[in-house]
């Protein structure tokens, strides 16, 4: 059971890191949408998803084409 808790902790740590890296950053998606990342979700079916200020919906992180540096 200890190894399961360690793996879960690592997943949550990476999720927190992804939130820190993406929230508030300007992004452009492969479908042409662009804006600032408002939130990051962990979706059990699709992995990480983001919402963009001014746009309805949630998109997979994999659709990010450019990120503010």
C-alpha positions in Angstrom: 0.0 0.0 0.0 2.9 2.4 0.6 4.0 2.3 -3.0 0.5 3.2 -4.1 0.5 6.2 -1.8 3.9 7.2 -3.2 2.7 7.0 -6.8 -0.5 8.9 -6.0 1.6 11.6 -4.3 3.9 11.9 -7.3 0.8 12.3 -9.6 -0.6 15.1 -7.4 2.9 16.8 -7.3 3.1 16.8 -11.1 -0.5 18.1 -11.3 0.4 20.9 -9.0 3.5 21.7 -11.1 1.4 21.8 -14.2 -1.1 24.2 -12.6 1.8 26.5 -11.6 3.3 26.4 -15.0 0.1 27.0 -17.0 -2.4 29.1 -15.0 -2.1 32.7 -16.0 0.1 32.0 -19.1 -1.0 33.0 -22.6 -1.4 30.1 -25.0 -2.4 29.4 -28.6 -4.1 26.1 -29.4 -3.9 24.1 -32.6 -7.4 25.1 -33.5 -6.6 28.8 -33.5 -8.1 29.7 -30.1 -5.8 31.8 -27.9 -5.9 33.4 -24.5 -4.9 33.0 -20.9 -5.2 29.7 -19.1 -7.8 30.1 -16.3 -7.7 26.6 -14.8 -6.3 23.1 -15.2 -8.2 19.9 -14.5 -7.2 16.3 -14.2 -9.7 14.3 -16.3 -9.7 10.6 -15.7 -10.5 9.9 -19.4 -8.4 12.6 -21.1 -5.6 13.6 -18.8 -4.9 17.2 -18.2 -7.4 19.7 -19.6 -7.3 23.5 -19.6 -9.8 26.3 -19.8 -9.0 29.6 -21.5 -10.4 32.9 -20.4 -13.1 34.2 -22.9 -13.7 30.7 -24.4 -16.3 28.2 -23.4 -15.1 24.6 -22.9 -12.0 22.6 -21.8 -9.2 21.5 -24.0 -6.6 18.8 -23.7 -3.1 20.1 -22.8 -1.9 18.3 -25.9 -3.6 20.9 -28.1 -1.4 23.7 -26.9 0.7 24.9 -29.9 2.5 27.9 -28.2 2.9 28.9 -24.6 4.1 32.3 -23.3 7.7 32.1 -22.3 
